Amino acid sequence: MVDIRIKRLAKILVEHSARVKKGETVAINASTEAIPLALECYKLVMKKDAFPKVNFNAPGFNYNYYKYASFEQLNHYPKIAEFEAKNIDAEINIGGSVNTKEMTNIDPQKVAIRRKIVRPISEIVMKRNRWVICQYPTNSLAQDAELSLEEMEDFCYKATNQDWEKKGKEQEKIRKIIDKGKTVRIEDDDTNITFSIDGMKAINSCGRHNMPDGEIFTAPLKFSTEGYIHFSFPAIYGGREVSGITLTFERGKVVKARAVKNEKYLKSMLNIDNGSKYVGEFGIGTNYGIKRFIKRILFDEKIGGTIHLALGSAYEECLGTAKPQQHNKSALHWDMIKDLRKGGAIYIDNKMVQMNGKFMI
């Protein structure tokens, strides 16, 4: 008997997120651990008289690719993947790690090289606008979060199985305030940072591309960030965990980067390309059903009462009317989270809009 919560989530992914229609080609990309959810999505796509294309990721393949890949292999452009990206109508991506630390000992420069090569394919997918990323609860995720598998399942489905149409309407008031704003200031005991969002577009994120969801995000002008910020939780990228991060900015650029753990890795990621030291995203978490950090950015950046900044590329949908030279581009997009629930504040155009993680609007 399939867990009814899996069926409900599949319905959200197919109908709300991917908005699958008759006759469309739909890619379902999933970990083998996530077969129960992938299969329910497959059934629903079939029932809509659409055409599913299923791709499974098995444990060990990603690790061994980077372990053995030559320079030539890393720089090989996957034309078949590009063809698929151009010829599908919607895409459902379901993660489900067997080992969340699998990539820990892989050379980060190899990953960086590969990300640069496949970036055009990612851009094709992003422009299509009907794609979604979801996470299936597994034992490895439960271990990272220090939960039992049953507790992890309860946590995941509470975060995902919501009325996302209703959530979108609730968030729209906040989005409009940010969209009209010109400057942002974030303050806390260990943080004082400002940046401009003048001309940028704020996005109401309510289950179309992320599941779970619950955030409003935009992009700072590339050269506008000033000040310092300490991130409350570890930032995980490429399977590596960096904790105790403090960044200092001048004219938009990171001029000082410190970390308690894996500082060398942090600095190597900051040097991927010309855009990796600039902020590409400012997001505010609005999912108050997610209350704890579980070392999974898809959930963690949505925690109600937090903000996150992403080093690297800005999302094209946020660029609005700002001048092109203020748009940040990079192969990197690394989200880092600041918890504001115990004393922090957000100001838009010098007006406090949030205090202690609660909106005042």
Secondary structure, DSSP 8 states (H G I E B T S, - for coil): ---HHHHHHHHIIIIIIS---TT-EEEEEEEGGGHHHHHHHHHHHHHTT-EEEEEEE-TTHHHHHHHH--HHHHT---HHHHHHHHH-SEEEEEE--S-TTTTTTS-HHHHHHHHHHHHHHHHHHHHH--EEEEE---HHHHHHTT--HHHHHHHHHHHHSS-HHHHHHHHHHHHHHHHH--EEEEEETTEEEEEE-TT---EEESSSSEES--EEEE---TT--EEEEE-SS-EEETTEEEBS-EEEEETTEEEEEE-SB-HHHHHHHHTSSTTTTBEEEEEEE-BTT--S--S-HHHHTTBTTEEEEEEE---GGG-TTS-GGG----S-EEEEEEE-TTT-EEEETTEEEEETTEE--
